[in-house]
C-alpha cells in the first residue's frame, strides 16, 4: 500500500528550510559545468538528473538533485531533496565506507526521483524520494538492504535479514499492489520487465512485472551463474563477478560479446569502468554490436575503495553522459559520444476513459528510453483543442488533467480525445499515443 510521506523532526525541518533558502539564492541561474564543491559523498546520474550528497550553504549535508543540459554544459539550480545528516532521534540515511569517509549510495529512477535506504531504530527501509522532504513507498523493515536497480516507477532491492529480493513500484495517481518477493539473484529492471539470473550457467529469465508471468528465457553464453545484470533496452550486461568474465548480450542479434571485467556501469550502447591502475575512466563502445577497444574519457584517481560506482562516478543510461568527481572535488560531466537507440516507450500507466471533475483528475505517466520533449492535447467532440500541457528534459511524461481548459474554465461534458506526442531531445524518434475521455460533472 502507498502512504503519504513521513515528515522529519523539527530540527531537521528547520535545517531543510535554511538549506533551501540559502541554496536557492546562491544558484539562481543555470551553472556552467564543472561545478566546484567542497566535497561529494555520493553521486548518481539518471535521465538528465544529477543526484549528489553535498553541503548546503548552512554546511549541513543534503541529498541534492540538478537537471543537467543534454550537452552537459550547464546544470540548473540544485534542489535539496532530503537532509542527509543524523536526525534528533538517531534516524539517518544508510552510508557505506568510501574515500571521502562515509558515502550514501543513491540510485536515480530516470524520472527525477532518487532511491536510497533510510535507517530508523536499527531497521532499514527503502525510500524513493520524489520531491523535497517527501517520499513514496512503504517497504518492509529489514536490515542489510541494498538498492539494486530503479527504472521509472519500479525499484528492486535485496535484504540480508530476510535473504529476499523485493520488487515494488510507486504510482502518483493510483494505489497499486505489484510487490514481488523472490530469492536473491542477479537482477535488473527495464520497462515492465524483470530480468533475473537463473541457477543455470549463462541463463537469464525475463518476467512481465504486471502479470508476473515468465516471458522469455535467454542463454547469454556467460560461462557462470551470472552474478550481476544491467539491462538497457537492446543490451543485457552480465558479469561473473568483480574479476570474472563479463559480456553483453545483444537482444537484436541474439548473441553475446565479451567486454572488460571489473566494476562497470552500462549506458545506451556502451559501458564505463574505472581502471584504478591507470587512474582513468574507460569507455567501451558497443553500439554496433561489437565491443571497440576501451578509450579513456576522464582521469579518476585509484583511491582505496575497490568499487566506486555511484560514490565518485556514475553513468546516465538514459542520457548518454557520464558524471564524476575530480581530484579538486568538482563535479564534471563527459558526453559518451555514442549514438543512442531510437526513441521507444518502455512503460506506461494510463488512466481510464472517464473523468468526473467533481472528485477526480485524469493522471497518467509514460516512460521512455531517453529524455523527451512532450505535448499532451485534449480535443472536444467538435475537434477543437481545449487543453495543452507540455514538458521536457526527462524520460517520463507525467500528465495530470483536472478537466479545465487553457482558459481556466471547465470543459463541457462529453467525449474528448487526448493525444500524447513525445520527441527525443537528442537523436531520432517520435512517439504518439491517443485515447478518449468522457468528461462529466461540469
N, C-alpha and C positions, 0 to 999 in steps of 0.2 A: 504494500500500500504506500501511497505517497502522502507526505505531510508537509506543511509549511516549514520553512527554515527555522531552526532554533537560533535565538539571538544570543550573542555572547554577553559576558558580565559587564557591568557598568564601566569598570576600569578600562577594559578593552574597547568598549564602545567610545569612550572619551578619546582614547588613543587613535581610534579609527577616524573620528571627526577631525582631529588635529592633523593626521596624515593626509586626509582628503583635502583639507583646506590648503595646507602648505604645498602639497604636490601639484594641485591644480593651478595655483598661482605661479609656480615655478616652471610649468610646462604648458603654457597657454597655446603654443603653436606646435606644428609638426617639428620634430627634432631630426637634424641630419644624423645619419649613422657614420661612424660608430658612436655609441652612447657611452660617455665616461661615467663610471660609478666608483664607489669606494669599496665595492665587494658584491659578489653574486653568490648566493647559496642555493643554487638550483635553477635550471633553465629547461624549457621545452618550447617547441615551435610547431604550430598546427593550424592549417587553414589561414595563414597570414596573421595569426595571433601569437605574439611572443609572450610567454609566461615566465616570470622570474621571481626569485626571492631577493629583495633588496631593502636597503634602508629607506624609510620615508624622510621627509625634511625634519621630522621630530626625532629621528635617529632610531626609531623602532623598526624592526624587520616586518615586512609585509609581502604577501603574495601579490605581485603586480602583473597586469596584462597591458600590452600595447598592440595596436594594429600597425603592421608594417606594410609599406607600399609594395606593390607587386615587383618593382625593380630593386627592392631592398635599399633604396637610397634614403628614405626617411621613415620615422615612426611617429605615430600620433601620441597624444597625451597619455601618460600611463595612468592606469586605474587601479587603486588599491582594492583588491578583492577580499582580502582577509588578513587580520592581524596574525603574524607568524611567530610571536613570542609566546611566553607561558602565561596562561590566564590566572586569575586570582586564586582559583581552587585547584590549580595544577594541570588543567587541560592544556593540550598543545598538539601541534601537527607533528606527525611522526618524522623523525630525522634519521639519516644514515651517516656514517663517517665519510669524510671527503677531505681533500687537501685544504679547503677553506675552514675546516673544523668539523661542523655538522651541517649537512645539506638536506633539503627537502626534495624528494623525487616528485616532480609534477608531470602529469600526463594530460596533454590537451586533447580535446574532442574533435577539433576541426571546425566547430561552430562558435567558438569563443568561450566555451566552458572549460573548466580545469578540474581534473581529478586529483585527489590526494587522500591520505589516511590520517584521521583525527583520533587522538588518544584521550580518553576520558575515564578516570578512575581505574586505570590499568587495562581497560578494554579498548579495542581498536575498531573504528568504523570508517568504511569507505564513503567519501563525500564527493559529489560533483558540484563545484562552486559555479553558480550561474550568473551572479551579479555581486556587487559589493556587500559582504556580510550575509549572503544568502546562499543556501544550498538546496538541492533537490535530492531525494532518495532517502530511504530509511532501511539501512542494511543491518544484518545481524551483528551482534557484538562478538568479536573474535580476537585472537592475538596472532602475531606473525603475519599480518596482512601485507600483501604486495599487489599493487595495481599492475596488471599485465598489458591491457590494451583498452583504449577508449576510442570509439569511432561514432561520431554523431550522437544519437540517443542511447547507444548501447555501451556498457562498460563491463570489463572482465577482470576478476581478481582472484588470488589464491589466499588461503588462510591455513597457517601451520596448525593451529589449535584444533581444527576440525578435519584437517587433511582433505579439504574440499576446494573445488573451484566454483566460483559463482559468476553467472552472467545475469545482468539486470539492465533495466532501462530507466530513463526519465522522460516524461512526456508533459509538456507545459499545459496542454489543453484537456487531457483526459486521464482518468485513473486506469492504469494498466496492470497486468499481472503476467509478466513474461519470465520471471526468475527461473533460471535453470541452475540446478545444483548437480555437480558431477565430480568424478575423480580428477585429481590434478594431472594434467598433461601439458605439453607444449600446445599453445593455442593462440588464435588471433581472430579478430572480428573485422569484417569488411561488409558494409551494407547490411543486408539481412541474413548474412551467413556467418556461422561459427565454424572456423577451421580448426581441427584438432589432430594431434598426432595419435596414431593407434599404437598398439603393442607390437605390431609387425614392423620390422625394419623398413624405413623409407615410405611408409604408407600414412596418408592423412585422409581425414573424412571432412565432408562439408555438410553441415546441418542447417536447415531452414529454421531460424530463430522463432519466427512467428507460429510455425506449425510443429516445431520440434522434430520434424521428420528428416531422416537421412536423405540427402540429395545425391551425393556422389562420393565414391572412394577413389583416391588418386594414388598411383605409385610414382613417387617423385624420383626414385633411383638413389635416394640417400642410403649410405651403407650402414645405417644405425637406426635405432629407435630415436626419432627426432627429438632433440632437447629444446629447440627454440623455433618458433614460427613467426613470421611477419608477412601479412598479406596486404597488397596494394593493387587492386584491380586485376590486371593480367598476370601479375607477378606474385609468386609464393616463395619467400625466402625460407630456407631451412638450414639448421645448424646442428652438428653433432656435439656441440659444447665449445667452450672457450678456445680450446686448442685443437679441436677435431675438424674434420672436413665440413665445408659449407657449400651451399649452392642455391640456385634459383630455378624453380620450376616455372616454365613458360606455359600458361594455360592455353594460349592460342596455338603454339606449335606442339604442345603436349610433349615436352621434353625438358630435361634439366641440363644446366651447365654449371660448372664449378666457379666459385668466387673465393677470394682470400678468406682464411679463417680469422677469428678474433671478434671481439665485440663490435657489432655493426648496427646501423640503422638504415632502413630502406626508404628510398624516395620513389618517385614515378620514373622507372627506367634506370635506376642507379642505386648504389649503396655507398655509404661512407663508413670508414673505420678509422680508429685512432692508432696510428703506428707510433707507439711510445718510444721505440728505439730510435726512430728518425725524428721524433718530436713534431709530427705532422698529422693533419687530417688528410686521408687519401680517398679519392672518389673513383669508383669503378662504374663505368658507363656500360649498361647492357640493354639499352632501349631497342637495339636492332635484333635482339635475341641471342647475342654473343657478347661475352664479357670482354671489354677492352682492358688494356693494361692500366693499373691504378695510376692516377695522377694526383700530385699534391695540390690542395686548394687553400691550405692555411697552415701556419705554424702553431702548434699547440704542445706545450712542454709535457714531458712524460709524467711528471707528478709522482705521487706514491700510491694513488688509487688505481687498481688494475682496470676497473670498468668505470669510465667517467661519463657514460651516456646519461643525458639529462641532468648531469651535475655541472659539467663545463661545456658541453656541446650537445646539439640536437639537430634533427632533420625534419623539415616540413614535408611530409609525404603527400600533402595536397598541393603545396605551392611551389615546390621545386627549389627552395633555398635552404641554406644551412646556417645555423646560428652558433656562435661560440664566444667564450670569454677569453680575451687575450691576457698576456702577462702583465699588462698595465690595468687590468680589471675593467677594460672596455668591452661592451657588447658589440660584436661585429656580425654582419650578415653577408654571406657569399652566395651568389646565384650558382646553381648547379651547371647551367649551360646545356642541360639535357632536354631535348624535345619531350613534351608531355603527351599523354594519350588524349584522344578526342574527348569532349565533354560527354559524361554519362550520368544519368540519375542512378544512384545506388540504393536509395531507400526513401520511402515517403510514408507519411501518416496523414491521410486526407479525411477531413470531417465529412459528415453526412450530407444529404441532399435537401435539408430543410434548415431554416433559421427563424426562430421565434425571437424577435428583437426585444420582447418584454423581459426575457430572463436568460438570454444566451448570446454568445458571439460565435462566429464561424472561425475556427482555428485549425490551421494545417501547417505541416512542415515538409520540405523536400530536401534531401541530402544529395549533393553531387560529389563527383570525384575530384573537383578542384574549384577554386573561387569563381563566383559568377556575379554578373550584374543581372538583376531580375525585375520584371514588371508583372504585376497582378492587376488585371482589369475585370470589372463586373459590368455586364450589359443587361439592360432590362428587356422585357419581351419584345419591344419595338426595335431593339438593336442599338439603342443609344447607350454610350458608356456613362455609367453613373458613379463609378469609383475606380481610382487608380492608386495603387500602392507600389513603391519601389524599394529596392535595397541593393547593396553592392559590397564586395570585398570578402565575403565568406563563402564557403562551400554549401551553406544552408540558406534556403529561402524560408522565412518564418512569417506567416500571414495570419493576422487576426483582424477580422472584419466584423464591425458591430451593426451593419445594416445601414450605415449612413452614407450619403453621397459626398462628393468632393465639396459641395456647398455646406455640408454640416447638418443637413436635414435627413430624415429617414427616407429611404427609397419606398416606392409604392409596393403594396403586397403583390405577389405573383411570381411567376417563373423568371429566374435570372440565369445568365450564363457567365461562368468565370473562365479566365484563361491565364495561365502562368507561363511566361516566356523567360527562359534563362539563357544568357550568353556567357561563354567563357571569358574571364578577364584577360587571360593570356592563352594563346594557342587557339585551336579550332573548336567549334561546336556550338550548337544551339539546341535547346530542349523546349518543347511546347506541350503543355498538358491542359485539357479543358474538362469542364463538368458543369452541372446545373445545381442551382439552389432555389428552393421555393421559399420565398420570404413571407412571413406572416407577422401580425402583431403591430403593424404600423397604422 
